[in-house]
Amino acid sequence: MSDVDWDALVLVGRIARPHGRHGEVIVDLETDFPDIRFRAGAEFYMRPSGSIERATITTVRFHRGRPIIGLDGINAINDAERLAQTELRVPTEALASLNEGVYYRHDLVGCQVTTIGGTTVGVVRRVEAGPGPSRLVVRSAEGDDIEVPFAADICVRVDPPARSIVIDPPEGLLDLNRK
């Protein structure tokens, strides 16, 4: 599928491993909308062997919060084994609209982070979820990572189209969260 730009697609899941003997796979989620995204008939793009392929879900059930899916043309454990760690991606236009002030992770990655005083902190490398607010992992000019809580009282201006996030961190936060 040479007409598909892999880097323009959005990651929504990663195949963890095969499940059973009939080609089903367990998916590690990279989406907040698993029930919408993972349903029979849903289509994804994947690149298990270097070339981009289209994949269609034939069956789905959830176990412990993760989807176990069957894919069209994958009917045996040997077929499924080659898919381990394969990313499942969709075009951005296939994403659900979000409310104001809510962002997709891919919208934040690559944003320049500065303090309210104008000091450059770095560029968002990734967004991590966990207990409490998500964290922006920001790569500083020195090459280390700084974790910044993605909370409204700290991230005071978020402008993904301008690739900019302005933060007002409590004193000492950036040094404390430097890795």
N, C-alpha and C positions, 0 to 999 in steps of 0.2 A: 504494500500500500504506500507507494511513493508520494501520493498527494497529501498524506497526513504528516503534520509537523509534531513529532513526539514531544518536543520541549514546550509546545503550546498547549498540550493536554494536561489535565489536572489529575493528580494521584488521588484515588478514592479507596484503594485497598491493595493489599499485597498477599499473594497466595503463600500461606505458611507451609502447608504440607498436604499430601494426599490423605483422604479419609475413606477407608474401606477398599474394596477390590474393584469397584465399578467406575472409577474415574472421578469421583467427587473430590473436592478440595476444601480445606478450611481457609478462610480469609481473615487476615488481620485488618481491621478497619482503619481507614484514614478519612472517615466522613462522619459528620454528626447526623446524617440522615440514612442510616442503614436500611430501614424498612422501605424507604422510597427507592434507594439506589439498587438494593439487592432484591430483585423480584424476578420471577420467570419472564423471559422475553427481553430483559434489560441487556443492553449491548455495551461492551467495553473495547478498548484497544489494549493489546499486550505485546510484549517483545521478548518472548522466551528464548529465541535463538538468534537475536540480532535484527531480524526483519519484523516489521509491525504487522500484527494479525488482528482481525476483528474477532471477538468472542461473544457468544450469546448464552445467557443463562437459561438452562432447561429446567432445572429443579433448584429449590432453595428451602432450607429450614435453618432455624437458629438454635445454637446450643451454647449456653453460657455467654450469651451476648455476641457470639461470632457467627457469621453465616457459613453454612456448609452448602456449597453449590455444585451443581452439575453443569458442565459446559458442552455445548454442541460439538460433536466430534471427539470428545474425550470420554472413552468408554471403559478404560482399563487402568489399573494402578500404574502400569508402566508409562502410559500416556500422561497421567497426572504427576508422576514423579519428576518429569522434566520441567514442570511448571513451578516447582518450589522456588520461592523468593521472587517470582514474576510480579511486576507491578500491573495493576489494573487502572487504566486511565480513561477519562471521558473528556470531550470538548467542553470548553468553558460555557458555551451556550446551553449545555445540558444541565447546568447547575441551577438549583433553586434560587429564587430571589431572596435576599435577606433583608431584615428590618434595618433601619438606620442605626448606625453605631455597632453593627455586627459585621464581622469580616471573615472571609475565608482565609485560611493560613497562607495560601499561595499569594494572596493580595498583599500580605505583610512582609513576606520574604523579599529581601532586596531593598526594603525601605531604609533610608538614611535616618539615624536616630540622633537627635541633638537635644541638649537641655534647654529649658526655657530661657536660660541666660546666653544661649548661642554656642555652647561648647559641643563639639562633635564627639559623640560616644562611639559610633560605628555603624555597621550595616547589619540588618536582621538576617541571620543565617537560617534560622528555623524557629518554629513555634512549638513549644512543648505543653502538653496538657498534664494535669495532675490534680491533686486535691487543692481546692482554692482556685484562684485565677490562673489562667494560662501564663506561661513565661515566654518572653521574647529572648532568644539567644542571639546576642549581638556580638559580632566580631569587631574588636577594636583595631585601631591603626597599628597597635603593638602586636597584634596577632593572637591575643587571648580572648576568651569568651566572657561576656558579662551577661548574667541573667537579670532581666527586668520584668517584674510582675506586670502583666497586661491588665492593669486595673485603671478605672477612669480617673481616680485621684492622682495617679502617677503618669499615665499616658494621656496628657491633657489635650493634644491635637493629633488626630490620626487622619492622614490624607493619602490613601493608597494611589490615587491617580497622579499625585505630585511626588510619589515615592518618598514620603516624609512622615516621621513621627516625632513629635515634640514631647519630652518628658519633664516632669517636675519631681525628681526623686528626693526622698528624705535624705538628710545629711548622712553620709557614710554608706548609703545603700550600694552605690556602684562599686566601691572598694570591697565591701563585704561580699558581694555576689560575683566577684571576678574570679575566674577559674584559670 
